[in-house]
């Protein structure tokens, strides 16, 4: 499955409210950063606890993922990523390795509190990908 993933620079809540109205949809889940600061982020925004770490909304029969991005700058035009969810870290690593040819790594493979494998890259064609294993850490 491939999931559209739209990132924002601190205004994800506002976007979610807007898309709920536009598409007559409901947020399926929303998780703020709270006290979590991603590894490698040395200067998080002062109001990071209120930013969205992950949210989901069904838009026209497709589940979209949303988040406020702090690992890299977000601007109009580079805020959409495709996320592929696979069963295991082994399968995720295989996809990551194949996409990584002439790619720019935006999130090195890492285990997180929600997944045994999460990585991000922009492939040689300029497409931004997240690869996430459904397998628990």
Backbone as a printed PyTorch tensor [residue, N CA C, xyz], in Angstrom:
tensor([[[  0.8450,  -1.1750,   0.0000],
         [  0.0000,   0.0000,   0.0000],
         [  0.8900,   1.2370,   0.0000]],

        [[  0.5280,   2.2430,  -0.7520],
         [  1.2210,   3.5230,  -0.7700],
         [  0.2550,   4.5770,  -0.2420]],

        [[  0.7400,   5.3650,   0.7150],
         [ -0.0870,   6.3610,   1.3850],
         [  0.4310,   7.7670,   1.0970]],

        [[ -0.4170,   8.6840,   0.6290],
         [  0.0050,  10.0770,   0.4950],
         [  0.2700,  10.6670,   1.8830]],

        [[  1.3930,  11.3630,   2.0190],
         [  1.8170,  11.9210,   3.3010],
         [  2.1300,  13.4000,   3.0790]],

        [[  1.3410,  14.2730,   3.6810],
         [  1.5040,  15.7050,   3.4830],
         [  2.0880,  16.3100,   4.7530]],

        [[  3.1790,  17.0700,   4.5880],
         [  3.8550,  17.6520,   5.7410],
         [  3.7040,  19.1720,   5.7450]],

        [[  3.7610,  19.7160,   6.9530],
         [  3.5570,  21.1410,   7.1640],
         [  4.6320,  21.6820,   8.1010]],

        [[  4.6940,  22.9870,   8.2290],
         [  5.6930,  23.6450,   9.0610],
         [  5.0250,  24.3090,  10.2560]],

        [[  4.3260,  23.4930,  11.0570],
         [  3.7010,  24.0220,  12.2560],
         [  2.2340,  24.3540,  12.1250]],

        [[  1.6800,  24.2230,  10.9270],
         [  0.2690,  24.5660,  10.7350],
         [ -0.5720,  23.3590,  10.3020]],

        [[ -0.1700,  22.1660,  10.7020],
         [ -0.8920,  20.9480,  10.3390],
         [ -2.3130,  20.9600,  10.9080]],

        [[ -2.4890,  21.3890,  12.1490],
         [ -3.8370,  21.4510,  12.7330],
         [ -4.7700,  22.3160,  11.8870]],

        [[ -4.2680,  23.4490,  11.4460],
         [ -5.0620,  24.3500,  10.6100],
         [ -5.4370,  23.6630,   9.2950]],

        [[ -4.4750,  22.9570,   8.7000],
         [ -4.7400,  22.2450,   7.4390],
         [ -5.7690,  21.1380,   7.6430]],

        [[ -5.6530,  20.4030,   8.7500],
         [ -6.6160,  19.3360,   9.0330],
         [ -8.0340,  19.8970,   9.1410]],

        [[ -8.1870,  21.0160,   9.8400],
         [ -9.5060,  21.6440,   9.9650],
         [-10.0390,  22.0460,   8.5860]],

        [[ -9.1600,  22.6050,   7.7670],
         [ -9.5520,  23.0240,   6.4270],
         [-10.0010,  21.8200,   5.5910]],

        [[ -9.2010,  20.7490,   5.5620],
         [ -9.5330,  19.5820,   4.7460],
         [-10.7790,  18.8560,   5.2610]],

        [[-11.0130,  18.9040,   6.5630],
         [-12.2540,  18.3230,   7.0870],
         [-13.4630,  19.0090,   6.4700]],

        [[-13.3920,  20.3360,   6.3740],
         [-14.4940,  21.1070,   5.8010],
         [-14.6080,  20.8730,   4.3010]],

        [[-13.4780,  20.9500,   3.6080],
         [-13.4750,  20.8010,   2.1490],
         [-14.0230,  19.4400,   1.7240]],

        [[-13.5540,  18.3760,   2.3880],
         [-13.8990,  17.0180,   1.9640],
         [-14.9860,  16.3720,   2.8210]],

        [[-15.5810,  17.1540,   3.7390],
         [-16.6040,  16.6200,   4.6340],
         [-16.1180,  15.3130,   5.2650]],

        [[-14.9400,  15.3900,   5.8490],
         [-14.2780,  14.2100,   6.3980],
         [-13.9590,  14.4400,   7.8690]],

        [[-13.5270,  13.3900,   8.5310],
         [-13.1370,  13.4760,   9.9410],
         [-11.6950,  13.0050,  10.1030]],

        [[-10.9950,  13.5810,  11.0480],
         [ -9.6630,  13.1100,  11.3910],
         [ -9.8230,  11.7530,  12.0670]],

        [[ -9.1410,  10.7480,  11.5410],
         [ -9.2300,   9.3950,  12.1060],
         [ -8.4010,   9.2670,  13.3720]],

        [[ -7.2530,   9.9340,  13.3860],
         [ -6.4120,   9.9800,  14.5790],
         [ -5.4410,  11.1350,  14.4460]],

        [[ -5.0350,  11.6730,  15.6020],
         [ -4.0940,  12.7790,  15.6250],
         [ -3.2540,  12.6750,  16.8920]],

        [[ -1.9340,  12.7180,  16.7150],
         [ -1.0030,  12.5740,  17.8260],
         [ -0.0410,  13.7580,  17.8240]],

        [[ -0.0570,  14.5920,  18.8670],
         [  0.8830,  15.7090,  18.9290],
         [  2.2780,  15.2190,  19.3290]],

        [[  3.2940,  16.0450,  19.0840],
         [  4.6530,  15.6990,  19.4930],
         [  4.7510,  15.5450,  21.0050]],

        [[  4.0330,  16.3770,  21.7370],
         [  4.1350,  16.3200,  23.1940],
         [  5.5760,  16.5380,  23.6190]],

        [[  6.1210,  15.6030,  24.4000],
         [  7.5050,  15.7200,  24.8800],
         [  8.5170,  15.0570,  23.9500]],

        [[  8.0450,  14.4500,  22.8750],
         [  8.9380,  13.7420,  21.9520],
         [  9.6700,  14.7220,  21.0380]],

        [[ 10.9930,  14.5940,  20.9820],
         [ 11.8140,  15.3530,  20.0480],
         [ 12.6010,  14.3300,  19.2360]],

        [[ 12.4250,  14.3120,  17.9120],
         [ 13.1300,  13.3290,  17.0900],
         [ 14.6470,  13.4340,  17.2430]],

        [[ 15.3080,  12.3150,  17.1490],
         [ 16.7570,  12.2510,  17.2400],
         [ 17.3770,  13.1550,  16.1820]],

        [[ 18.4010,  13.8950,  16.5670],
         [ 19.1010,  14.7720,  15.6310],
         [ 18.5600,  16.1860,  15.5640]],

        [[ 17.3980,  16.4420,  16.1480],
         [ 16.8330,  17.7940,  16.1450],
         [ 17.3980,  18.5270,  17.3570]],

        [[ 18.2360,  19.5190,  17.0780],
         [ 18.9180,  20.2160,  18.1700],
         [ 18.2300,  21.5140,  18.5830]],

        [[ 17.4150,  22.0680,  17.7120],
         [ 16.7380,  23.3290,  18.0300],
         [ 15.2580,  23.2220,  17.6600]],

        [[ 14.4910,  22.4540,  18.4450],
         [ 13.0600,  22.3290,  18.1170],
         [ 12.3190,  23.6390,  18.3660]],

        [[ 11.2290,  23.8560,  17.6380],
         [ 10.4250,  25.0630,  17.8670],
         [  9.8950,  25.0890,  19.3070]],

        [[  9.7100,  26.2660,  19.8460],
         [  9.2520,  26.4110,  21.2270],
         [  7.9020,  25.7380,  21.4610]],

        [[  7.0370,  25.7370,  20.4570],
         [  5.6980,  25.1650,  20.6190],
         [  5.5820,  23.7610,  20.0010]],

        [[  6.6960,  23.0420,  19.9040],
         [  6.7010,  21.7140,  19.2940],
         [  5.6830,  20.7800,  19.9330]],

        [[  5.4680,  20.8900,  21.2360],
         [  4.5370,  19.9850,  21.9220],
         [  3.1350,  20.0300,  21.3280]],

        [[  2.7780,  21.1520,  20.6880],
         [  1.4590,  21.3060,  20.0910],
         [  1.4200,  20.9370,  18.6030]],

        [[  2.5780,  20.7440,  18.0000],
         [  2.6310,  20.3660,  16.5960],
         [  2.1570,  18.9220,  16.4380]],

        [[  1.7810,  18.5510,  15.2250],
         [  1.2790,  17.2070,  14.9500],
         [  2.4140,  16.2860,  14.5110]],

        [[  2.6220,  15.2310,  15.2880],
         [  3.6010,  14.2000,  14.9430],
         [  3.0330,  13.2940,  13.8540]],

        [[  1.7490,  12.9460,  13.9890],
         [  1.1040,  12.0770,  13.0030],
         [ -0.4100,  12.2300,  13.1100]],

        [[ -1.0520,  12.3530,  11.9520],
         [ -2.5110,  12.3750,  11.8890],
         [ -2.9370,  11.6220,  10.6330]],

        [[ -4.1710,  11.1360,  10.6560],
         [ -4.7160,  10.4230,   9.5030],
         [ -6.1310,  10.9050,   9.2320]],

        [[ -6.4660,  11.0020,   7.9380],
         [ -7.8030,  11.4050,   7.5260],
         [ -8.1550,  10.6710,   6.2340]],

        [[ -9.3950,  10.1800,   6.1640],
         [ -9.8740,   9.5450,   4.9540],
         [-10.4400,  10.6230,   4.0430]],

        [[ -9.8180,  10.7690,   2.8620],
         [-10.2710,  11.7530,   1.8730],
         [-10.6130,  10.9830,   0.6030]],

        [[-11.8620,  10.9870,   0.2330],
         [-12.3150,  10.3320,  -1.0050],
         [-11.8350,   8.8830,  -1.0760]],

        [[-12.0280,   8.1400,   0.0000],
         [-11.6940,   6.7180,   0.0920],
         [-10.2060,   6.3950,   0.0890]],

        [[ -9.3680,   7.3920,   0.3670],
         [ -7.9330,   7.1660,   0.5290],
         [ -7.5170,   7.7430,   1.8720]],

        [[ -6.7980,   6.9640,   2.6700],
         [ -6.3020,   7.4690,   3.9470],
         [ -5.0170,   8.2480,   3.6850]],

        [[ -5.0490,   9.5360,   4.0430],
         [ -3.8780,  10.4040,   3.9390],
         [ -3.2290,  10.5020,   5.3150]],

        [[ -1.9110,  10.6380,   5.3350],
         [ -1.1800,  10.9170,   6.5640],
         [ -0.7510,  12.3800,   6.5370]],

        [[ -0.6830,  12.9820,   7.7160],
         [ -0.3100,  14.3790,   7.8660],
         [  0.6630,  14.5140,   9.0360]],

        [[  1.5430,  15.5100,   8.9770],
         [  2.4430,  15.7940,  10.1020],
         [  3.0630,  17.1670,   9.9350]],

        [[  3.5230,  17.7110,  11.0500],
         [  4.3830,  18.8900,  11.0280],
         [  5.8190,  18.3770,  10.9840]],

        [[  6.5530,  18.7850,   9.9900],
         [  7.9200,  18.3140,   9.7460],
         [  8.9190,  19.2240,  10.4430]],

        [[  9.8390,  18.6370,  11.2140],
         [ 10.8780,  19.4710,  11.8210],
         [ 12.2740,  19.0460,  11.3910]],

        [[ 12.4170,  17.9090,  10.7270],
         [ 13.7310,  17.4130,  10.3340],
         [ 14.2950,  18.1380,   9.1120]],

        [[ 13.4300,  18.7050,   8.2820],
         [ 13.8910,  19.4280,   7.0980],
         [ 12.8990,  20.5390,   6.7930]],

        [[ 13.3500,  21.5910,   6.1140],
         [ 12.4360,  22.6950,   5.7990],
         [ 11.2930,  22.2490,   4.8900]],

        [[ 10.1160,  22.7940,   5.1310],
         [  8.9380,  22.5060,   4.3110],
         [  8.5270,  23.7930,   3.6250]],

        [[  8.2990,  23.7010,   2.3310],
         [  7.7900,  24.8480,   1.5970],
         [  6.8110,  24.3520,   0.5480]],

        [[  6.0390,  25.2430,   0.0230],
         [  5.0730,  24.8400,  -0.9970],
         [  5.8250,  24.1420,  -2.1180]],

        [[  5.3260,  22.9690,  -2.4730],
         [  5.9320,  22.2080,  -3.5470],
         [  6.7250,  21.0030,  -3.0860]],

        [[  7.2350,  21.0070,  -1.8500],
         [  7.9860,  19.8370,  -1.3960],
         [  7.3550,  19.2060,  -0.1620]],

        [[  6.0730,  19.4020,  -0.0090],
         [  5.4250,  18.9620,   1.2140],
         [  4.6470,  17.6660,   1.0860]],

        [[  4.7070,  17.0260,  -0.0810],
         [  3.9910,  15.7690,  -0.2590],
         [  4.9880,  14.6390,  -0.3960]],

        [[  4.7960,  13.6130,   0.4000],
         [  5.6270,  12.4140,   0.3710],
         [  4.7080,  11.2220,   0.1630]],

        [[  5.2720,  10.1680,  -0.3820],
         [  4.5400,   8.9160,  -0.4710],
         [  5.1230,   7.9910,   0.5830]],

        [[  4.2470,   7.3430,   1.3270],
         [  4.6770,   6.4420,   2.3860],
         [  4.2670,   5.0290,   2.0330]],

        [[  5.2340,   4.1360,   2.1010],
         [  4.9160,   2.7400,   1.8900],
         [  5.0650,   2.0070,   3.2160]],

        [[  4.0190,   1.2980,   3.5930],
         [  4.0270,   0.5040,   4.8250],
         [  4.1600,  -0.9560,   4.4220]],

        [[  5.1350,  -1.6180,   5.0200],
         [  5.3560,  -3.0390,   4.7620],
         [  5.3910,  -3.7760,   6.0870]],

        [[  5.3230,  -5.0880,   6.0340],
         [  5.1710,  -5.8830,   7.2500],
         [  6.3920,  -5.8650,   8.1540]],

        [[  7.5990,  -5.9280,   7.5870],
         [  8.7820,  -6.1330,   8.4330],
         [  9.8920,  -5.1370,   8.1310]],

        [[ 10.8110,  -5.0180,   9.0860],
         [ 11.9900,  -4.1760,   8.8930],
         [ 12.8430,  -4.7160,   7.7500]],

        [[ 12.9080,  -6.0220,   7.6010],
         [ 13.6890,  -6.6380,   6.5250],
         [ 13.1520,  -6.2020,   5.1550]],

        [[ 11.8500,  -6.2440,   4.9880],
         [ 11.2240,  -5.8220,   3.7320],
         [ 11.4130,  -4.3140,   3.5250]],

        [[ 11.2820,  -3.5350,   4.5930],
         [ 11.4740,  -2.0860,   4.4950],
         [ 12.9050,  -1.7540,   4.0800]],

        [[ 13.8780,  -2.4560,   4.6500],
         [ 15.2850,  -2.2290,   4.3090],
         [ 15.5340,  -2.5310,   2.8360]],

        [[ 14.9250,  -3.6000,   2.3240],
         [ 15.0930,  -3.9840,   0.9160],
         [ 14.5810,  -2.8640,  -0.0030]],

        [[ 13.4150,  -2.3060,   0.3110],
         [ 12.8530,  -1.2180,  -0.4950],
         [ 13.7330,   0.0300,  -0.3840]],

        [[ 14.1580,   0.3420,   0.8270],
         [ 15.0210,   1.5010,   1.0490],
         [ 16.3020,   1.3800,   0.2280]],

        [[ 16.9290,   0.2180,   0.2720],
         [ 18.1860,   0.0030,  -0.4630],
         [ 17.9830,   0.1770,  -1.9690]],

        [[ 16.8600,  -0.3090,  -2.4880],
         [ 16.5910,  -0.1890,  -3.9220],
         [ 16.3180,   1.2630,  -4.3220]],

        [[ 15.5580,   1.9870,  -3.4990],
         [ 15.2620,   3.3940,  -3.7970],
         [ 16.4680,   4.3030,  -3.5900]],

        [[ 17.4320,   3.8640,  -2.8190],
         [ 18.5500,   4.6960,  -2.3990],
         [ 19.6070,   4.9160,  -3.4790]],

        [[ 19.4600,   4.3230,  -4.6410],
         [ 20.4270,   4.5250,  -5.7210],
         [ 20.3020,   5.9620,  -6.2140]],

        [[ 21.3670,   6.7400,  -6.0700],
         [ 21.4070,   8.1550,  -6.4570],
         [ 20.3350,   8.9850,  -5.7440]],

        [[ 19.9800,   8.6110,  -4.5350],
         [ 18.9510,   9.3060,  -3.7630],
         [ 19.5860,  10.2000,  -2.6990]],

        [[ 18.7600,  11.0580,  -2.1160],
         [ 19.1730,  11.8830,  -0.9770],
         [ 18.4300,  11.3730,   0.2470]],

        [[ 19.1520,  10.9120,   1.2350],
         [ 18.5270,  10.4010,   2.4530],
         [ 18.0670,  11.5820,   3.2930]],

        [[ 16.7930,  11.5770,   3.6680],
         [ 16.2420,  12.6380,   4.5100],
         [ 16.0290,  12.1610,   5.9380]],

        [[ 15.9140,  10.8440,   6.1230],
         [ 15.8090,  10.2390,   7.4530],
         [ 16.4990,   8.8870,   7.3860]],

        [[ 17.6820,   8.7710,   7.9890],
         [ 18.3650,   7.4800,   7.9640],
         [ 17.4940,   6.4110,   8.6280]],

        [[ 17.6300,   5.1550,   8.2030],
         [ 16.8360,   4.0940,   8.8300],
         [ 17.0210,   4.0850,  10.3400]],

        [[ 15.9010,   4.0250,  11.0330],
         [ 15.9430,   4.0390,  12.4910],
         [ 14.7590,   3.2580,  13.0520]],

        [[ 14.9510,   2.7100,  14.2270],
         [ 13.8440,   2.1220,  14.9770],
         [ 13.2560,   3.2410,  15.8250]],

        [[ 11.9390,   3.2720,  15.9310],
         [ 11.2600,   4.3050,  16.6910],
         [ 10.3230,   3.6550,  17.7010]],

        [[  9.6180,   4.4620,  18.4460],
         [  8.6610,   3.9000,  19.4010],
         [  7.4560,   3.2990,  18.7020]],

        [[  7.2460,   3.5930,  17.4130],
         [  6.0840,   3.1030,  16.6920],
         [  6.4230,   2.0800,  15.6030]],

        [[  7.7130,   1.8880,  15.3020],
         [  8.0730,   0.9970,  14.2100],
         [  9.5040,   0.4830,  14.3700]],

        [[  9.7440,  -0.7340,  13.8910],
         [ 11.0910,  -1.2840,  13.9130],
         [ 11.9650,  -0.6770,  12.8130]],

        [[ 11.3540,   0.0110,  11.8720],
         [ 12.0980,   0.6320,  10.7650],
         [ 11.3020,   1.8070,  10.2200]],

        [[ 11.9330,   2.9620,  10.1870],
         [ 11.3540,   4.1400,   9.5280],
         [ 12.5200,   4.8700,   8.8790]],

        [[ 12.3950,   5.1410,   7.5880],
         [ 13.4330,   5.8650,   6.8540],
         [ 12.7710,   6.7580,   5.8240]],

        [[ 13.5010,   7.7610,   5.3860],
         [ 12.9920,   8.6580,   4.3690],
         [ 14.0800,   9.0210,   3.3820]],

        [[ 13.6800,   9.2250,   2.1330],
         [ 14.6260,   9.6500,   1.1060],
         [ 13.8910,  10.3050,  -0.0450]],

        [[ 14.6440,  11.0770,  -0.8170],
         [ 14.1480,  11.6200,  -2.0680],
         [ 14.8850,  10.8760,  -3.1640]],

        [[ 14.1320,  10.1680,  -3.9910],
         [ 14.7760,   9.2990,  -4.9810],
         [ 15.3780,  10.0960,  -6.1280]],

        [[ 16.0370,   9.4220,  -7.0310],
         [ 16.7580,  10.0700,  -8.1260],
         [ 15.8480,  10.8540,  -9.0660]],

        [[ 14.5360,  10.6300,  -8.9600],
         [ 13.5870,  11.3650,  -9.7820],
         [ 12.9650,  12.5440,  -9.0400]],

        [[ 13.3370,  12.7350,  -7.7590],
         [ 12.8040,  13.8330,  -6.9660],
         [ 11.5510,  13.4980,  -6.1840]],

        [[ 11.1820,  12.2130,  -6.1370],
         [ 10.0010,  11.7870,  -5.3800],
         [ 10.4200,  11.5090,  -3.9380]],

        [[  9.6950,  12.0960,  -2.9850],
         [  9.9960,  11.8930,  -1.5640],
         [  9.2290,  10.6780,  -1.0430]],

        [[  9.9620,   9.7780,  -0.3800],
         [  9.4010,   8.5320,   0.1420],
         [  9.6850,   8.3790,   1.6180]],

        [[  8.7240,   7.8100,   2.3350],
         [  8.9220,   7.2780,   3.6840],
         [  8.7090,   5.7790,   3.5700]],

        [[  9.5560,   5.0210,   4.2290],
         [  9.3980,   3.5720,   4.2650],
         [  9.2390,   3.1990,   5.7290]],

        [[  8.0980,   2.5630,   6.0540],
         [  7.7550,   2.2640,   7.4420],
         [  7.3860,   0.7830,   7.5640]],

        [[  7.9650,   0.1240,   8.5500],
         [  7.5790,  -1.2620,   8.8460],
         [  6.4490,  -1.2570,   9.8580]],

        [[  5.4520,  -2.1000,   9.6130],
         [  4.3520,  -2.2320,  10.5630],
         [  4.7920,  -2.9790,  11.8170]],

        [[  5.9030,  -3.6790,  11.7300],
         [  6.4620,  -4.4640,  12.8240],
         [  6.8190,  -3.5570,  14.0030]],

        [[  6.4110,  -3.9440,  15.1750],
         [  6.7010,  -3.1480,  16.3780],
         [  8.1980,  -3.1970,  16.7010]],

        [[  8.7070,  -2.1460,  17.3400],
         [ 10.1440,  -2.1230,  17.7000],
         [ 10.4740,  -3.1700,  18.7500]]])
